[in-house]
C-alpha cells in the first residue's frame, strides 16, 4: 500500500535523542579514519539491547559521531555521555514504541553498533497531541541549545508535514564504530526494522545525512524534502520508504541475528 492511499491515523512519536542524520560519521579532516577490523577477525551477533547495554551504546555513539555537524550541536561534550545514558534509559524503560538493537563482536566482547527504531502506535491519540522539540533545559550542559532547539524542532515539523496522520516506522538513530564500518553492520540494523515494516505493510521514515542518504536510498527510501544546515554546507534529507522487498543480502554479510 502506498503512502497516498493510507487511512489517516495520527501517530505520536516522542522526540527523544534524534541524531538521525548520519548512519556513519564523517571524521574531521584532521583525524585519519580508524583502521578497519579485518572481516575474518569478527564474530558479529545482532540482538535486542537492554538497559545493561547502555554504557556500550554510549561509547559507540561518542566514537561514531565526531563530524563537524555534531560538533556544532555539542561543542562541549563533557556532559554528553551522562545525558545520552539518561535519555536512552528513559526511552528503554518508559517508551513502549521504541526498540533498541545492538551488534556485538563476540570475539572481543563489545558492542560495535546499535540502532533505535520507533514503531507505529496503532491506538487512537487524543486530538491536539503534538510532537514537541526539546527545550533548552533538556539539552546537556555545553550543548548549542539554541541551534538544537531550531534543528530538532525543524525535523519534527518536516516529519509532520510529510507524514501527516500516516502510521510509520522511524529509524531514529543508528551508529557503528568507525573501525567496524563497511562490513554490512549498519545494513543489518536497517533490515531488522524494515522487515517488520514490510510484515505490517507500513511505510518507514528516516532523516539522512550526506553520508547516510545513499545507503537509505539503496534500501528504497525516497527523498521528500531537505533541511540545509551550516550555511547550506550540510544537507539533511527527509526520506520515506513504501513497503517493498529488501535488497538481496550480500554473500559477505557476517552478522548473525539471535532469535
C-alpha positions as CSV (number, residue, x, y, z in Angstrom):
1,X,0.0,0.0,0.0
2,X,1.4,3.4,-0.9
3,X,1.6,6.4,1.3
4,X,-1.1,8.3,-0.6
5,X,-3.7,5.5,-0.2
6,X,-3.3,5.0,3.6
7,X,-6.0,5.8,6.1
8,X,-5.5,8.8,8.4
9,X,-4.3,7.6,11.8
10,X,-2.4,10.1,14.0
11,X,0.8,8.8,15.5
12,X,2.6,10.4,18.4
13,X,6.3,9.8,18.1
14,X,8.2,11.4,21.1
15,X,11.2,13.5,20.2
16,X,13.9,11.9,22.2
17,X,17.5,11.9,21.1
18,X,17.2,12.1,17.3
19,X,20.6,12.4,15.7
20,X,19.4,10.5,12.8
21,X,21.2,12.5,10.2
22,X,24.2,10.1,10.0
23,X,24.3,6.4,9.5
24,X,28.1,6.6,9.5
25,X,30.0,9.6,10.9
26,X,32.5,11.5,8.8
27,X,35.8,12.0,10.7
28,X,37.2,15.6,10.8
29,X,39.8,16.3,8.1
30,X,42.5,16.4,10.8
31,X,41.6,13.0,12.1
32,X,42.6,10.0,10.0
33,X,40.0,7.2,9.7
34,X,40.4,4.3,12.1
35,X,41.8,1.2,10.5
36,X,39.1,-1.3,9.7
37,X,38.9,-4.5,11.6
38,X,39.5,-7.4,9.2
39,X,36.4,-9.3,8.3
40,X,37.9,-12.6,9.4
41,X,38.6,-11.3,12.9
42,X,35.0,-10.6,13.7
43,X,32.2,-12.7,15.2
44,X,29.1,-10.4,14.9
45,X,25.8,-11.0,16.6
46,X,22.6,-8.9,16.4
47,X,20.1,-8.9,19.2
48,X,17.8,-6.7,21.3
49,X,19.6,-4.2,23.5
50,X,18.7,-3.7,27.2
51,X,19.4,-1.1,29.9
52,X,22.6,-3.0,30.8
53,X,23.9,-2.3,27.3
54,X,23.6,1.5,27.6
55,X,27.3,2.2,28.5
56,X,28.4,0.3,25.4
57,X,25.9,2.0,23.3
58,X,27.0,5.4,24.5
59,X,30.6,4.5,23.7
60,X,29.6,3.7,20.1
61,X,27.7,7.0,19.8
62,X,30.7,9.0,21.0
63,X,33.1,7.3,18.7
64,X,30.9,7.4,15.7
65,X,29.7,11.0,15.8
66,X,32.8,13.2,15.5
67,X,31.8,15.2,12.4
68,X,31.6,18.9,12.3
69,X,27.9,19.0,12.4
70,X,27.7,17.0,15.7
71,X,30.4,19.4,17.0
72,X,28.1,22.3,16.2
73,X,25.3,20.7,18.1
74,X,27.5,19.7,21.1
75,X,30.7,21.9,21.1
76,X,31.4,20.8,24.7
77,X,30.9,17.1,25.1
78,X,31.8,16.8,28.8
79,X,28.2,16.3,29.9
80,X,27.1,14.4,26.8
81,X,27.8,10.8,28.0
82,X,25.7,11.3,31.1
83,X,22.9,12.9,29.1
84,X,22.9,10.2,26.5
85,X,22.8,7.4,29.1
86,X,19.8,9.1,30.9
87,X,18.0,9.6,27.6
88,X,18.4,6.1,26.4
89,X,17.4,4.6,29.7
90,X,14.3,6.8,29.7
91,X,13.4,5.5,26.2
92,X,14.0,1.9,27.1
93,X,12.0,1.9,30.3
94,X,9.1,4.3,29.5
95,X,8.6,4.4,25.8
96,X,6.7,1.3,24.6
97,X,7.1,2.3,21.0
98,X,10.9,2.2,21.0
99,X,13.1,-0.8,20.0
100,X,16.9,-0.8,20.6
101,X,19.1,-3.3,18.7
102,X,22.8,-3.9,19.1
103,X,25.5,-5.7,17.2
104,X,28.2,-7.3,19.4
105,X,31.6,-8.5,18.3
106,X,31.6,-11.7,20.4
107,X,35.3,-12.2,19.7
108,X,36.2,-9.1,21.8
109,X,33.1,-8.9,23.9
110,X,32.0,-5.3,23.0
111,X,29.1,-3.6,21.3
112,X,30.1,-2.2,17.9
113,X,26.9,-0.8,16.6
114,X,23.3,0.0,17.6
115,X,20.0,1.3,16.2
116,X,16.9,2.8,17.7
117,X,13.7,2.2,15.8
118,X,10.2,3.6,16.6
119,X,7.2,1.5,15.7
120,X,3.8,3.0,14.9
121,X,1.2,3.4,17.7
122,X,-2.0,1.9,16.4
123,X,-4.1,3.2,19.2
124,X,-6.0,6.5,19.0
125,X,-4.2,9.6,20.2
126,X,-6.2,12.5,21.7
127,X,-6.8,15.4,19.4
128,X,-4.3,18.2,19.9
129,X,-1.4,16.0,20.8
130,X,1.7,17.2,19.1
131,X,5.4,16.4,18.7
132,X,7.4,18.9,20.6
133,X,11.1,19.7,20.4
134,X,13.2,19.6,23.5
135,X,13.6,22.8,25.4
136,X,16.9,24.3,26.2
137,X,16.9,22.9,29.8
138,X,16.7,19.4,28.4
139,X,20.0,19.5,26.5
140,X,23.3,18.5,28.1
141,X,25.5,21.2,29.6
142,X,27.7,22.6,26.8
143,X,25.2,22.0,24.0
144,X,24.4,24.7,21.5
145,X,20.9,24.9,22.9
146,X,19.5,27.5,20.6
147,X,20.7,25.6,17.5
148,X,19.5,22.2,19.0
149,X,16.0,23.7,19.6
150,X,15.8,25.0,16.0
151,X,17.3,21.9,14.3
152,X,15.2,19.2,16.1
153,X,12.1,21.4,16.0
154,X,12.5,21.8,12.3
155,X,12.9,18.0,11.8
156,X,9.8,17.4,13.8
157,X,7.9,19.9,11.7
158,X,9.1,18.4,8.4
159,X,8.1,15.0,9.7
160,X,4.6,16.1,10.5
161,X,4.3,17.9,7.1
162,X,5.4,14.9,5.1
163,X,3.7,12.1,7.1
164,X,0.6,13.8,8.4
165,X,-1.5,11.2,10.2
166,X,0.0,8.2,8.4
167,X,1.4,5.4,10.7
168,X,5.1,4.8,10.1
169,X,8.3,3.1,11.3
170,X,11.0,5.6,12.2
171,X,14.7,4.9,12.2
172,X,15.6,7.3,14.9
173,X,19.2,6.6,15.5
174,X,22.0,4.3,14.2
175,X,25.7,4.3,14.7
176,X,28.7,2.0,14.1
177,X,32.2,2.2,15.4
178,X,34.4,3.6,12.7
179,X,36.7,0.6,12.6
180,X,33.7,-1.7,12.1
181,X,32.2,0.1,9.2
182,X,32.0,-1.2,5.6
183,X,31.1,-4.7,6.9
184,X,27.3,-4.6,6.4
185,X,26.7,-4.0,10.1
186,X,24.6,-0.9,9.5
187,X,22.7,-2.7,6.8
188,X,21.8,-5.5,9.2
189,X,20.3,-3.0,11.6
190,X,18.3,-1.4,8.8
191,X,17.0,-4.8,7.7
192,X,15.9,-5.5,11.2
193,X,13.4,-2.7,11.2
194,X,12.4,-2.7,7.6
195,X,11.4,-6.4,7.7
196,X,9.0,-5.6,10.5
197,X,7.7,-2.6,8.5
198,X,7.2,-4.9,5.4
199,X,5.4,-7.5,7.5
200,X,3.0,-4.8,8.7
201,X,2.7,-3.3,5.2
202,X,3.8,0.1,6.7
203,X,5.9,2.9,5.4
204,X,9.2,3.9,7.0
205,X,10.8,7.3,7.6
206,X,14.3,8.5,8.2
207,X,16.4,11.7,8.2
208,X,19.7,11.1,6.4
209,X,23.0,12.9,6.4
210,X,25.1,13.3,3.3
211,X,26.9,10.1,4.4
212,X,23.8,8.0,5.2
213,X,21.5,9.1,2.4
214,X,22.9,6.8,-0.3
215,X,22.6,3.8,1.9
216,X,19.0,4.6,2.8
217,X,18.3,5.1,-1.0
218,X,19.7,1.6,-1.6
219,X,17.0,0.2,0.8
220,X,14.2,2.0,-1.0
221,X,13.8,5.3,0.9
222,X,13.0,8.2,-1.4
223,X,13.8,11.9,-0.7
224,X,10.8,14.0,0.1
225,X,12.4,17.2,1.4
226,X,15.7,18.7,2.6
227,X,16.9,20.7,5.6
228,X,20.1,22.7,4.9
229,X,22.3,23.5,7.9
230,X,25.7,25.0,8.5
231,X,25.0,27.7,5.9
232,X,23.9,25.1,3.4
233,X,27.1,23.1,3.5
234,X,25.4,20.2,5.3
235,X,22.2,18.7,4.0
236,X,19.7,16.6,5.9
237,X,17.4,14.6,3.6
238,X,13.9,13.6,4.8
239,X,13.1,10.2,3.2
240,X,10.1,7.9,3.0
241,X,10.0,4.2,2.1
242,X,6.9,2.3,1.0
243,X,6.9,-1.4,1.8
244,X,8.9,-3.4,-0.7
245,X,11.2,-6.4,-1.0
246,X,14.6,-5.9,0.7
247,X,17.7,-5.9,-1.5
248,X,19.5,-9.2,-1.8
249,X,21.8,-9.8,1.2
250,X,25.5,-9.8,0.1
251,X,27.4,-13.1,0.4
252,X,29.9,-11.3,2.6
253,X,27.2,-10.5,5.2
254,X,28.5,-11.7,8.5
255,X,26.0,-10.5,11.1
256,X,24.2,-13.4,12.8
257,X,20.7,-12.5,14.2
258,X,19.9,-14.0,17.5
259,X,16.3,-15.1,17.9
